[in-house]
Amino acid sequence: MMFDYETLRLIWWALLGALLIGFAITGGFDLGVAILLPFLGKNDTERRVIINSIGATWEGNQVWFVTAGGALFAAWPMAYSVAFSGFYFALLLTLFALFMRPIGFDYRSKLPSQRWRSNWDRALFVGGFVPALIFGVAFGNLLQGVPFYFAEDMRIFYTGTFWALLNPFALLAGLISVSMLIMHGAVYLQLRTVDDINQRCKSMVSVFAILTLVLFAIAGVWVANIDGYQITSEVLPNAPSNPLTKLVAKGLGLWLANYANYPMLWAIPSLAFIAGTTTIVLSKVERPGLAFISSSLTLAAVILTAGVSMFPFLMPSSSVINSSLTVWDASSSMTTLKIMFWVTVVFLPIVIFYTSWVFRVLRGKITLEHIHNNDHSAY
């Protein structure tokens, strides 16, 4: 099967979104569990139950994050360059926070000291909260435009600062990210635990599902009242990548243009509200397996809403709007995209199969008795 350049670009836009959603669903619940750790675990044994619920899977979940970064680098090198230049300190902060996770999991139970273990619990909380917040903040800044531009020789110039990234709308997006991952983590814990921890999870699911939907609705109203971007020159989807060959307009409410042109797209944000409400109901009636599916759909719908709102823009520029990066002018060559496509066709099913197999094997409940009977556990 052969694809033209336009189709390959669309495929890789969709694959990048799928990888981000895959990470949000698989890696998102263990970030949420880490955030909940100091609050749901009332003693050391309960906290060990919580940690053991993700202890065997969190490393494998990072495959989605690494793969998404690799796909961005290989398929959208210009976007990768701008992101790692403009968001450098934010990404560095995320990296240092993620460092807390492996050492926290490995060293928490090496000493019996309560102070030692409590400090590592706080470190695991930081390792969950900071990445969840920054991932959302990044999306919030993309919707507002990133302060960069290309010179005529294609050198990248970033004109913003780290503190400018922490603007009100971006922080709102960050809170949406945190709240929906806490909801997702609470659903997963309800699926894997029993008794007191299980009951506490139910209340957390309700609180953070409602918070996610309220914040998502506020963000939707906000997006309708900020400047969006639109290509005003002819679109050449099969042309070589060069972001300086197009004209871009910026105006109020333009992020809603795709919904006006294709009304069926309203099904995506609607799905977020339907799935989020369903998650609350299923959690309350003790159907955590189905609640986990609906929670996953909520995450997917929220991310897809941002993606389809911005399409075809990958990274709008607030400094020089014609430097904005889009699906049609920021990709790798056709040959690169084609080779990567076939590599993905072979290896992505393997990742999906392995992930599914791991969760099937480890689908049982983690109990207090399990912890007492395995007191040598590293967690």
C-alpha positions as CSV (number, residue, x, y, z in Angstrom):
1,M,0.0,0.0,0.0
2,M,1.4,3.4,-1.0
3,F,0.4,6.8,0.4
4,D,1.0,10.3,-0.9
5,Y,2.7,12.9,1.2
6,E,-0.6,14.5,2.4
7,T,-2.0,11.1,3.6
8,L,1.3,10.3,5.4
9,R,1.2,13.6,7.2
10,L,-2.3,13.1,8.3
11,I,-1.5,9.5,9.5
12,W,1.5,10.8,11.5
13,W,-0.6,13.6,13.1
14,A,-3.1,10.9,14.1
15,L,-0.4,8.6,15.3
16,L,1.2,11.3,17.5
17,G,-2.2,11.9,19.0
18,A,-2.7,8.2,19.6
19,L,0.6,7.9,21.3
20,L,-0.1,10.9,23.6
21,I,-3.5,9.4,24.4
22,G,-1.9,6.0,25.0
23,F,0.5,7.6,27.5
24,A,-2.3,9.6,29.2
25,I,-4.3,6.4,29.7
26,T,-1.5,4.0,30.7
27,G,1.0,6.4,32.3
28,G,-1.6,8.8,33.5
29,F,-3.2,6.5,36.1
30,D,0.2,5.8,37.8
31,L,0.8,9.6,37.9
32,G,-2.6,10.0,39.5
33,V,-2.0,7.2,42.0
34,A,1.3,8.8,43.0
35,I,-0.5,12.1,43.6
36,L,-3.1,10.4,45.7
37,L,-0.5,8.4,47.7
38,P,-0.1,10.8,50.7
39,F,-3.9,11.3,51.0
40,L,-5.4,7.9,50.5
41,G,-2.9,5.9,52.5
42,K,-3.5,6.5,56.2
43,N,-0.6,4.4,57.4
44,D,2.5,2.7,56.0
45,T,0.8,-0.6,55.1
46,E,-2.0,1.2,53.2
47,R,0.6,3.3,51.3
48,R,2.5,0.1,50.4
49,V,-0.8,-1.3,49.0
50,I,-1.2,1.8,46.9
51,I,2.4,1.7,45.6
52,N,2.2,-2.0,44.9
53,S,-0.8,-1.4,42.7
54,I,1.4,0.4,40.2
55,G,4.9,-0.9,41.2
56,A,5.0,-3.6,38.5
57,T,3.6,-1.6,35.6
58,W,4.8,2.0,35.9
59,E,8.1,1.5,34.0
60,G,6.3,-0.2,31.1
61,N,3.9,2.7,30.9
62,Q,6.7,5.0,30.2
63,V,7.2,3.3,26.8
64,W,4.3,5.4,25.4
65,F,5.9,8.6,26.6
66,V,9.3,7.8,25.1
67,T,7.7,6.6,21.9
68,A,5.6,9.8,21.6
69,G,8.8,11.9,22.1
70,G,10.6,9.8,19.4
71,A,7.7,10.1,17.0
72,L,7.7,13.9,17.5
73,F,11.5,14.0,16.8
74,A,11.4,11.8,13.7
75,A,8.1,12.8,12.2
76,W,7.8,16.5,13.2
77,P,11.5,17.6,13.7
78,M,10.7,21.4,13.5
79,A,8.0,21.1,16.2
80,Y,10.4,19.0,18.3
81,S,13.2,21.6,18.0
82,V,10.9,24.5,18.9
83,A,9.3,22.6,21.8
84,F,12.7,21.6,23.3
85,S,14.0,25.1,22.9
86,G,11.0,27.0,24.2
87,F,9.9,24.6,26.9
88,Y,13.5,23.7,27.9
89,F,13.3,24.6,31.6
90,A,9.7,23.2,31.9
91,L,10.9,19.9,30.4
92,L,14.0,19.9,32.6
93,L,11.7,20.4,35.6
94,T,9.6,17.5,34.4
95,L,12.6,15.3,34.0
96,F,13.9,16.0,37.5
97,A,10.4,15.3,38.9
98,L,10.3,12.0,37.0
99,F,13.6,11.1,38.6
100,M,11.8,10.9,41.9
101,R,9.8,7.9,40.7
102,P,12.3,5.1,40.2
103,I,14.4,6.1,43.2
104,G,11.2,6.5,45.3
105,F,9.9,3.1,44.3
106,D,13.3,1.4,44.8
107,Y,14.4,3.0,48.0
108,R,11.2,3.8,49.9
109,S,11.2,0.5,51.9
110,K,14.9,0.0,52.3
111,L,14.8,1.5,55.8
112,P,12.1,1.0,58.5
113,S,12.2,4.7,59.5
114,Q,8.8,6.4,59.2
115,R,10.5,9.7,58.4
116,W,12.5,8.1,55.6
117,R,9.4,6.5,54.1
118,S,7.3,9.7,54.4
119,N,9.9,11.7,52.6
120,W,9.9,9.2,49.7
121,D,6.1,9.3,49.7
122,R,6.4,13.1,49.2
123,A,8.9,12.6,46.5
124,L,6.6,10.2,44.7
125,F,3.8,12.8,45.0
126,V,6.1,15.4,43.4
127,G,7.0,12.9,40.6
128,G,3.3,12.5,39.8
129,F,2.0,16.1,40.3
130,V,4.7,18.1,38.5
131,P,4.6,16.2,35.2
132,A,0.8,16.1,35.2
133,L,0.7,19.9,35.7
134,I,3.4,20.7,33.1
135,F,1.9,18.5,30.4
136,G,-1.4,20.5,30.8
137,V,0.4,23.8,30.9
138,A,2.2,22.9,27.6
139,F,-1.2,22.3,25.9
140,G,-2.5,25.6,27.3
141,N,0.4,27.5,25.8
142,L,0.0,25.8,22.4
143,L,-3.6,27.0,22.3
144,Q,-2.4,30.6,22.9
145,G,0.6,30.5,20.6
146,V,4.2,29.9,21.5
147,P,6.6,32.9,21.3
148,F,9.1,31.8,18.5
149,Y,9.9,32.6,14.9
150,F,12.1,31.4,12.1
151,A,14.7,33.6,10.4
152,E,15.0,33.4,6.6
153,D,17.8,30.8,7.0
154,M,15.4,28.7,9.2
155,R,17.2,29.4,12.5
156,I,14.8,29.2,15.4
157,F,14.5,32.2,17.8
158,Y,12.5,31.8,21.0
159,T,11.3,35.1,22.5
160,G,9.5,34.0,25.7
161,T,10.5,33.1,29.2
162,F,9.8,30.2,31.6
163,W,7.6,32.3,33.8
164,A,5.5,33.5,30.9
165,L,4.5,29.9,30.3
166,L,2.7,30.0,33.7
167,N,-0.1,32.3,32.5
168,P,-3.7,31.9,33.8
169,F,-5.1,29.9,30.8
170,A,-2.1,27.6,30.8
171,L,-2.5,27.0,34.5
172,L,-6.1,26.2,34.0
173,A,-5.1,23.6,31.4
174,G,-2.6,22.3,33.9
175,L,-5.3,21.9,36.5
176,I,-7.5,20.0,34.0
177,S,-4.6,17.7,33.4
178,V,-4.0,17.1,37.1
179,S,-7.6,16.6,38.0
180,M,-8.4,14.2,35.2
181,L,-5.3,12.1,36.0
182,I,-6.2,12.0,39.6
183,M,-9.7,10.8,38.6
184,H,-8.1,8.2,36.4
185,G,-5.7,7.1,39.1
186,A,-8.5,6.9,41.7
187,V,-10.5,4.6,39.3
188,Y,-7.5,2.4,38.8
189,L,-7.0,2.2,42.6
190,Q,-10.6,1.3,43.1
191,L,-10.1,-1.5,40.6
192,R,-7.0,-2.9,42.4
193,T,-7.8,-2.4,46.1
194,V,-10.4,-3.4,48.7
195,D,-12.0,-2.2,51.9
196,D,-11.1,1.2,53.3
197,I,-8.8,2.3,50.4
198,N,-11.4,1.2,47.9
199,Q,-14.1,3.3,49.6
200,R,-11.9,6.4,49.7
201,C,-11.2,6.0,46.0
202,K,-14.9,6.2,45.2
203,S,-15.2,9.7,46.7
204,M,-12.0,10.8,45.0
205,V,-13.4,9.6,41.6
206,S,-16.6,11.7,42.1
207,V,-14.8,14.8,43.3
208,F,-12.1,14.9,40.6
209,A,-14.4,13.8,37.7
210,I,-16.8,16.7,38.5
211,L,-13.8,19.1,38.9
212,T,-12.4,17.9,35.5
213,L,-15.7,18.5,33.7
214,V,-16.2,21.9,35.3
215,L,-12.7,23.1,34.5
216,F,-13.0,21.6,30.9
217,A,-16.2,23.6,30.4
218,I,-14.5,26.8,31.7
219,A,-11.6,26.2,29.3
220,G,-14.0,25.7,26.4
221,V,-15.7,29.1,27.1
222,W,-12.2,30.6,27.4
223,V,-11.0,29.2,24.1
224,A,-14.0,30.7,22.4
225,N,-12.8,34.1,23.6
226,I,-9.1,34.0,22.8
227,D,-7.4,34.4,19.5
228,G,-7.1,31.3,17.3
229,Y,-5.1,30.8,14.1
230,Q,-6.1,30.1,10.5
231,I,-4.2,29.5,7.3
232,T,-5.3,32.2,4.8
233,S,-3.0,31.3,1.8
234,E,-3.3,28.3,-0.4
235,V,-2.6,25.0,1.3
236,L,-0.1,22.7,-0.5
237,P,-0.4,19.4,1.5
238,N,2.1,17.6,-0.8
239,A,4.8,20.4,-0.9
240,P,8.2,20.1,0.8
241,S,8.2,21.3,4.4
242,N,8.8,25.1,4.8
243,P,6.7,27.0,7.4
244,L,7.7,30.4,5.8
245,T,5.7,29.8,2.6
246,K,2.2,30.4,4.0
247,L,0.1,33.2,5.4
248,V,-1.6,32.9,8.7
249,A,-4.4,35.0,10.3
250,K,-5.1,35.4,14.0
251,G,-8.5,36.2,15.3
252,L,-11.0,35.8,18.1
253,G,-12.7,32.4,18.2
254,L,-10.8,30.9,15.2
255,W,-10.1,27.7,17.2
256,L,-13.8,26.9,16.8
257,A,-13.7,27.1,13.0
258,N,-13.2,23.4,12.6
259,Y,-16.4,22.8,14.6
260,A,-18.3,25.2,12.4
261,N,-17.1,23.5,9.2
262,Y,-17.6,20.0,10.5
263,P,-20.4,20.0,13.2
264,M,-19.9,16.3,13.9
265,L,-16.7,17.2,15.7
266,W,-18.8,18.5,18.6
267,A,-19.2,14.8,19.4
268,I,-15.6,14.8,20.8
269,P,-16.0,17.4,23.6
270,S,-19.5,16.0,24.2
271,L,-17.9,12.5,24.7
272,A,-15.7,14.0,27.5
273,F,-18.8,15.1,29.5
274,I,-20.7,11.9,28.8
275,A,-17.8,9.6,29.7
276,G,-16.9,11.7,32.7
277,T,-20.4,11.5,34.1
278,T,-20.5,7.8,33.3
279,T,-17.3,7.3,35.3
280,I,-18.9,8.7,38.4
281,V,-22.0,6.5,38.1
282,L,-20.0,3.3,37.4
283,S,-17.6,4.0,40.3
284,K,-20.5,4.4,42.7
285,V,-22.2,1.2,41.6
286,E,-19.0,-0.7,42.1
287,R,-18.1,-1.3,38.4
288,P,-14.5,-0.1,38.5
289,G,-13.5,-2.1,35.4
290,L,-16.1,-0.3,33.2
291,A,-15.4,3.0,35.1
292,F,-11.7,2.6,34.0
293,I,-12.8,2.4,30.4
294,S,-15.1,5.4,30.6
295,S,-12.3,7.3,32.5
296,S,-9.9,6.4,29.6
297,L,-12.5,7.8,27.1
298,T,-12.7,11.0,29.1
299,L,-9.0,11.5,28.9
300,A,-9.0,10.6,25.2
301,A,-11.8,13.1,24.4
302,V,-10.2,15.9,26.3
303,I,-6.9,15.5,24.4
304,L,-8.7,15.0,21.1
305,T,-10.7,18.2,21.7
306,A,-7.5,20.2,21.8
307,G,-6.1,18.4,18.8
308,V,-9.0,18.9,16.5
309,S,-9.5,22.5,17.6
310,M,-5.9,23.3,16.6
311,F,-5.8,21.3,13.4
312,P,-3.9,21.7,11.1
313,F,-1.6,23.7,13.5
314,L,1.0,21.8,15.6
315,M,2.6,24.8,17.2
316,P,1.2,28.3,16.5
317,S,3.6,31.2,16.8
318,S,2.6,34.3,18.8
319,S,5.8,36.2,17.8
320,V,5.5,35.9,14.0
321,I,2.3,34.2,13.1
322,N,3.5,33.1,9.6
323,S,6.2,31.0,11.4
324,S,3.5,28.8,12.9
325,L,4.1,25.1,12.4
326,T,1.3,23.0,10.8
327,V,0.7,19.5,9.6
328,W,1.5,20.5,6.1
329,D,4.8,22.3,6.5
330,A,6.6,20.9,9.6
331,S,7.0,17.2,8.8
332,S,10.0,15.1,7.8
333,S,10.4,14.0,4.2
334,M,8.0,11.6,2.5
335,T,10.6,8.8,2.6
336,T,11.1,9.2,6.3
337,L,7.4,9.2,7.1
338,K,6.9,6.1,4.9
339,I,9.7,4.1,6.5
340,M,8.5,5.1,10.0
341,F,4.9,4.1,9.1
342,W,5.9,0.5,8.3
343,V,8.1,0.3,11.4
344,T,5.1,1.4,13.4
345,V,2.8,-1.1,11.7
346,V,5.2,-3.8,13.0
347,F,6.1,-2.6,16.5
348,L,3.1,-0.7,17.8
349,P,0.9,-3.9,17.9
350,I,3.7,-5.6,19.9
351,V,3.6,-2.7,22.4
352,I,-0.2,-2.9,22.6
353,F,-0.1,-6.7,23.0
354,Y,2.5,-6.6,25.7
355,T,0.7,-3.8,27.6
356,S,-2.6,-5.7,27.5
357,W,-0.9,-8.9,28.6
358,V,0.8,-7.3,31.6
359,F,-2.5,-5.8,32.8
360,R,-4.3,-9.1,32.3
361,V,-1.7,-10.9,34.4
362,L,-1.7,-8.2,37.1
363,R,-5.5,-7.6,37.2
364,G,-6.0,-9.0,40.8
365,K,-6.7,-7.0,43.9
366,I,-3.8,-5.8,46.2
367,T,-4.8,-6.4,49.8
368,L,-3.3,-5.7,53.2
369,E,-2.7,-9.5,53.7
370,H,-0.7,-9.5,50.4
371,I,1.6,-6.9,51.9
372,H,1.9,-8.7,55.2
373,N,2.7,-12.0,53.5
374,N,5.3,-10.4,51.3
375,D,7.0,-8.1,53.8
376,H,10.2,-8.4,51.9
377,S,8.7,-6.4,49.0
378,A,10.8,-3.5,47.8
379,Y,7.8,-1.3,48.0
